Amino acid sequence: MSAFSAIQSNQEIFYVQNSSDEEQGSDSDNDNENLIIPEVSSAPPPSILRSNSQIKPPVFSKFQARLNENILLKGNIIYFGLNYGESLVLKGQYILTIYSGKLMINGVTYHRGTAKYNVYAPISHSLPELLCISSNENSGTLSPEVVDIFTEKFDTIVKLENNFTKLESIGNLCPLFKNMFHNNLHNQFPKLVDHDDDGDDDLDLNFQKYSFCPILCPVYDLNVMRPPANWLQLSKTFVSQNTSIPKRVLIIGYKNSGKSSLLKLLANSYLDSINYVADEPIGILDIDPGQSEFSVPNSVSYSTYNFPLIGSNLTGSHAGGSCWNEYFGFNNPMENPDWYLTLVAKLFQERYEDNDLVRQVPLLVNMPGWIKGYGVQLIYKIIKIIKPTDIVYLKSHNEMEYQSEDADDEEDDELLGLINESKQDFFQNINIIKSSGVFFHHTSLKYSSQELSIFRVLSYFHKIPNNNISSSSTSSRPNFNFNPLLWTSPLKISYLAKSQTPDTIISTISEFKGICGVTVFNDDELSQPLNSTEISTIFDCSIVGIYAVETNQYLNIYQSSSVNKSSVPETQLPVFIPFSKFQEEFGPRSNTIQFLGLGIIHSINYKTKTFNIYLPDLESIKSVNFSEYKIILGRGRTSVPIWELYPKSEDNNKKRSEKLFKHEKVPFISLNDKFGKGGKILKVRRNIIRRRQ
Ligand SMILES: Nc1ncnc2c1ncn2[C@@H]1O[C@H](COP(=O)(O)OP(=O)(O)OP(=O)(O)O)[C@@H](O)[C@H]1O
């Protein structure tokens, strides 16, 4: 039974502690033990288990590799000649061009042409399969180099180019991910040997100098992407329906039920159906703050895409449009449902609904995987905000059960009952589609959701800003640098101290370009005002959201009594803005606040009144008009991965790390006499007071 009383459309939402749905929404890796059978077009996806006892089929390319016959090497490029029914499953990063013929990738057909697709295929997710589906389209002109060397005729020729983004070296910083992308440091390479007629080994190809690698022999611990047949049917319906109102599709389902994968299939099918027109993108509203493929960590986002998303979008690496984020600060809406809904509404209305042009773009919405108990009430509220035309419910349990009309699943009843109720309450004609989801037993996924969150944080802070992202048909290529942040000095940014009186502040504020205040999300259990030790405990070594707020609004807050309380004698402290005040001022539909990105606070220097801070996106902060906007920082619960704080010393970097530790220049960590393995003797000073603890 739900922990919540039935909700009225105008009722405030509240969350009941320790209710049964807590587990569902939380990031715990305690996934359901039931294993689900998805519907598939041909063979079942090898990765999806029917029962605990069933052995998973292996993953491999349906391709008999023969060097210089159907594989051609040209420097950084490998050409593969495929015949009808053959397929390539590759891991790593590559730039794909279809040289001749056509391919089906994750349920969408791609034709030969000059388009270059950046594919990111980490082993954390099911690998895309490049399937040759043409048998007679090879009539195009081939370049002489290919004609000369490929003596045989192939239905499809694909060109794969290296794409070393440095993501492959993330293992240098965090060993957890050392095999996530194909790399020449940690991977073992399949050897491909070309035999002469006399049996001598002539050439061998071990993929060491490539950023990708085909899976040529059966592998049991990887997964391959195979959209179920009803997803393909759904995507056909999605692109074929010519309605006057653009579609707004909400995708609902449990964690790991395939929501993002289905969303990408629908997006790619749509873009394919309109032939990738640059000014006709598709809109993606990703409102899952925990497991987002499209947003900044612990944020919700609206982005537009006009180029296909093949493989993972773990790092927001696919481009071809724009992206706006709102930082929520937690991985689950349950932490502050009202604030979460405020951010969703703000994002949706400002970026989509209020813009006459954008509103004509079809919208796909990736929902949080919290669909039990209170999560259902939240869905009801989101339906009210977004007014979807369609809701796809990815059911991840017994597939046969939900195909029957009288499925007596209580949870379904609760969810679908409320969705139906919302149709009447909001006078909305919503098409509800039940579809099969996938379900992976957590042991068959390479990384837990917590580990993937760590990956997202690291890749966010180590991405080299690309200020020239184009929206052309070629997606932009991100670049990363996984040296520990601690190896470079943080920026020193002044802050406005509490010593300013409301009168003096008005005269000085317009000139001030530093940080004008800090807030802690969900701070209601912090004793206020805070002293310097408490401020350091909360902010040292923490990830913060950076906001630009309108100067007038800032002054309103500053002058309010709650901010100005200065019973603590430490007047050198930064201005502290209670979160209730922050929410009140920057609540629904407030366009007086803008989220600029995330930063990591290294430390606070109270003498010089400065924050030492790492800012990956300095440009967006520099572009602020400081006479009209002031900067404030918000602390949620996105945490700095331990590997950032205690960088691993390896090879030539060893000396550098040792020196750092020797001189006790490592902040945040209390060290015992010796360094130990496994970080046991490290004590990280990272303890924000948790709500309800
Ligand atoms: N049709 C499919 N065939 C094989 N693997 C799939 C399929 N759909 C999804 N997967 C894999 O299942 C896992 C979960 O998929 P996905 O991330 O799309 O689910 P989700 O519901 O969006 O998850 P979350 O709630 O955590 O965001 C991923 O590893 C993905 O690659």
The ligand as a Tripos MOL2 file, in Angstrom:
@<TRIPOS>MOLECULE
LIG
   31    33     1     0     0
SMALL
NO_CHARGES

@<TRIPOS>ATOM
      1 N1         16.8500   -3.4720  -25.6740 N.pl3     1 LIG1
      2 C1         17.9480   -3.6370  -24.9860 C.ar      1 LIG1
      3 N2         18.8060   -4.6440  -25.2610 N.ar      1 LIG1
      4 C2         19.9170   -4.8100  -24.5440 C.ar      1 LIG1
      5 N3         20.3020   -3.9900  -23.5490 N.ar      1 LIG1
      6 C3         19.5080   -2.9670  -23.2300 C.ar      1 LIG1
      7 C4         18.2940   -2.7230  -23.9260 C.ar      1 LIG1
      8 N4         17.7320   -1.6120  -23.3990 N.ar      1 LIG1
      9 C5         18.5330   -1.1910  -22.4260 C.ar      1 LIG1
     10 N5         19.6050   -1.9970  -22.3110 N.ar      1 LIG1
     11 C6         20.6970   -1.8740  -21.3250 C.3       1 LIG1
     12 O1         20.0650   -1.9100  -20.0480 O.3       1 LIG1
     13 C7         20.7020   -1.0090  -19.1450 C.3       1 LIG1
     14 C8         19.6570   -0.0300  -18.6450 C.3       1 LIG1
     15 O2         19.1460    0.6660  -19.7590 O.3       1 LIG1
     16 P1         18.7820    2.2030  -19.6760 P.3       1 LIG1
     17 O3         19.9070    2.9920  -19.1390 O.co2     1 LIG1
     18 O4         18.2210    2.5670  -21.0000 O.co2     1 LIG1
     19 O5         17.6270    2.1070  -18.5900 O.3       1 LIG1
     20 P2         16.9480    3.2680  -17.7620 P.3       1 LIG1
     21 O6         15.5980    2.7820  -17.4010 O.co2     1 LIG1
     22 O7         17.0440    4.5580  -18.4970 O.co2     1 LIG1
     23 O8         17.8920    3.2860  -16.5060 O.3       1 LIG1
     24 P3         17.9260    4.4130  -15.3450 P.3       1 LIG1
     25 O9         16.6210    4.3810  -14.6580 O.co2     1 LIG1
     26 O10        19.0460    3.9200  -14.4740 O.co2     1 LIG1
     27 O11        18.1970    5.7050  -16.0340 O.co2     1 LIG1
     28 C9         21.8120   -0.3490  -19.9260 C.3       1 LIG1
     29 O12        23.0280   -1.0340  -19.6730 O.3       1 LIG1
     30 C10        21.3880   -0.5260  -21.3760 C.3       1 LIG1
     31 O13        22.4920   -0.5340  -22.2540 O.3       1 LIG1
@<TRIPOS>BOND
     1     1     2 1
     2     2     3 ar
     3     2     7 ar
     4     3     4 ar
     5     4     5 ar
     6     5     6 ar
     7     6     7 ar
     8     6    10 ar
     9     7     8 ar
    10     8     9 ar
    11     9    10 ar
    12    10    11 1
    13    11    12 1
    14    11    30 1
    15    12    13 1
    16    13    14 1
    17    13    28 1
    18    14    15 1
    19    15    16 1
    20    16    17 2
    21    16    18 1
    22    16    19 1
    23    19    20 1
    24    20    21 2
    25    20    22 1
    26    20    23 1
    27    23    24 1
    28    24    25 2
    29    24    26 1
    30    24    27 1
    31    28    29 1
    32    28    30 1
    33    30    31 1
@<TRIPOS>SUBSTRUCTURE
     1 LIG1         1 GROUP 0 **** ****
